C-alpha cells in the first residue's frame, strides 16, 4: 500500500493494454486506479500486498529497491551500503527468503548471497512495485518465505500504443550526496510491434552525515540500459528484451573505507514473456516467462604500494529460469465457481566466489524443477476460498568444508569434501476471503512452506572482505519449515482506506548466520587469533516470528478543489528461538504519521516516522538507539500542448529527507555501528514526456 501520484501521458491515453499476470490476485480483482496521493489497497487479495505506484517511485528517488521500500509497514532495508547495496527485509526475513524479480523473472544477480551485493534492478525504470506475502508467492518458489518483490516496467512492452515514437526524459539532483540521476526512455509502435528502449545513469559522491561529516567510501557510479520489442497478435503477444548493467560502488565502514574497498559489477540479461488466450477450450489464459543471465563482480581493495586496485574475491553467476502457467476457464460446481491455475517451472544456477585468497565457496550448481496448483472457489458473491500447493525437487552440488566443532584454527585444518544434496520441498496454503459491511474485506490464511538450503548456507568456508566476515557453511543442513497463520482487514473505497494484518510464523530448523565471537584472518588457521574478519556460522534452530502491520489514510476535508488528509502507520516483528533467546538483526517497532494535500496535479506531504530503540538483541549484538525521520515532498504534474511546447507532460518536484538531521543507525545492518545513514538532504527532479 502506498501513495500514488502522476497522470498518464497523452501519448498513452489511447493505448490498448493487454491483460498481464498480477502477482497478488487475478486481474479483475485489482483495485481501481487511485486518485493522486491516494493509498493503494488491494482489498481482494488473500494476503497483504504493498504497492508503490509510479508517481511515488519518481518522487522517492531511491537508488535501490531497499531504499525505495524501506519505510513502508513490514519492510525495512538491509542498509549495508545505503544507496548502493540495500535489499528489502520483509517481516524480519531477508536474503534467500525474499525474492526480487522484474516482470515475473528473478534478478539473477547475487544480491541474496551477500549483504554487500547490489540488486541489478534500477528503481528509476519501474512503473510499479508490488511486495507480496503469503500464498501468492508459491508461484515463484518455496525460497520466498518472506515475500516477493515484483518490479513492473515496460522493458518488454505490454502496451500497444499509437503509431509513432514517444521519448521521455528525467533528471534529478540530490544535495546529501551531490548525486545526479538521469534517464532517457523511448517507446514506439510500428504496426502490431511495440518497441521500448531506455538508458539510465547515476552518480553520487560520499554522502553527508549528521553533524557535517561524510560517510567515507559511500560513492556510486552506475549505468544500465535495455532494448525490447513485443509482437501482438489475435489473442496474445510475445516479447523479449536484453538489458545490461554496470556499476561500481564503495563499501563504507572502518576497515572497508581504509582499504577503499569497492565492488565492480556487470550483468547481461535476456528475458522473454508471452500470453495467449484461446477462443475456446478448457484453457482461458496460457502464459510463459523465461530469463537467462551472465553476472560477475569483483571485490577490490586499493594497494598503496602498487598504486592500484587488487581483486580479493570474484563472484560469478550463470542462471536460467522458465515458468509456464495455464489458467483454466471457470468451472461451475455444486458449491460455486471454481478456477484452477496450474504451472511448472525450472531453474539452473552455477555460482561461485573465488579469488586470490581461499574461496568463499567454490563453483556450485543448483537445479530446481517444480509444479504448482492454485484453486479459487467462489462460494457466494461475498465469500471466496483459495487453496494452493507446490512441489519442488532441488539438487545442489559443491565442495563443502568440514570444520572443527569449536571453529578454532588451532584445532585442525578444514577438510574439503565434494557434497551432493537433494531435497523435495512441499508447500501448501489455504485462505478465506470475506466481504464485510461498509466496504471492508477480511481474510484468513494458513500456510505451510518448506525451503531447501542455498549454496552459501551449505558450502561457505572463507573470508568475505566487503562485509568483513569469515563465513562457515553447514553441509548437513536440513530443509527449513515454516507454518504461518495470518488475519487481515482492508478497505480501498471511500475517504477511509486501510490495510492491516497480524501474523504468526513457527519455523522448524530456521537457518541463520550466527556470529561466534571469534575473529579470523585470511585463512581458517588464523581463526581465534586474527582480527580482520568476524567469524559467522550458518546454524539451524527452531524459531517463532510474529507481528503486525497497519496503515490507514483518511480524507479529512475537501477545500475548494483539493483534499486534506492524514495517515498513520505502525509495524513490529518479534522473533525468538525455542529457548526464548532473540533472533539476530530484527528491526524495531516503528510508528509514523503524515499530513497530505492533493489538488489536481499538485501533491504535498509531510511525514514523521519514529523507530523505537532495539534492545531485544541476540548474542554478540549491540543495542541500537531509536530515531525520528522527518520527510517532506511537493510535486506538480501538468499536461501541455505538445505542438506549442514540444512537451506533452511535465512533472517537477522537491523532496526533503531526514530534515531533522537525525543520526540514524539501521539495526539490521551488519555494519550499523560503523555506518550511519544519510543526513539531511534535498532532491529536485524534473520528468518530461514528449
Helices and strands as residue ranges (DSSP letters): E 3-4, G 10-12, E 16-17, G 27-29, E 38-39, E 49-53, H 54-60, H 65-69, E 75-77, E 88-90, G 95-97, E 98-102, E 105-106, G 111-113, G 123-125, E 128-132, G 134-139, E 147-152, E 159-160, E 164-174, E 179-190, E 193-204, E 220-233, E 236-250, H 254-258, E 262-276, E 283-303, E 308-328, E 331-333, E 336-354, E 361-380, E 383-402, G 409-411, E 415-423, E 426-435, G 437-439, E 441-451, H 455-459, E 461-464, E 469-472, E 480-491, E 496-520, G 524-526, E 533-559, E 562-577, E 590-599, E 602-611, E 627-639, H 642-645, E 649-657, E 681-689
